[in-house]
Structures are given as C-alpha cells and as structure tokens.
Amino acid sequence: MNLYRSKKFEIEAYKKHCNQTGGIDFKLPVATIKAIGISQKNAGYIHHFAQFIHDHKITDKKLEKMPDEDVIDTLIKIKGVGRWTVDISLSI
C-alpha cells in the first residue's frame, strides 16, 4: 500500500497546484508538474491523462452516464491507466 499512498500524495499535490493556478493545464510541461513534487514517470502519466481528457472532451457527467465496461474501455487507452486503476476508481 505504500505505492498507493505515494500516488495518492502525488495526485493530491497536483490537485492542490491546479486549484491554486485555476485548473488543469494539459500543455503544462512535465518538468513543471515534476517541480511540485511528483515523480518524472507519474508527471508524464498526468500529462497524458490531462491531454486525453481534453482531446476526447471527457467529463464526469459523461463517464457517469456510461456503462462500466465503456468507462473501462475508454480510460485504459490512457498511458499509465490500467484495468485495475479503473476498476478501483469505479468501486469508490
């Protein structure tokens, strides 16, 4: 569970940064994301995630209306997001 806690910390740090700067900037350089305390690898994943969400115009409302299998099929296309991650997200 240390890996989960580490990722959770990084996500919270990024969310805090986004709240302070007015939102997710999908063009934000990976180096900038890394500078707020996120590992290089996870900064890249966050960058890919934000870009994918922007490009595919994905919203919470859209995801909530989709069957779970469609959500899974959509989100596992994102680099760094696997079936397990989506399954856990759906179960919370």
Buried (B, 14 or more C-beta within 10 A) or exposed (E): EEEEEEBEEBEEBBEEBBEEEEEBBBEBEBEBBBEBBBEEEBBBBBBBBBBBBEEEEBEEEEBEEBEEEEBBEBBBEBEBBEEEBBEEEEEE
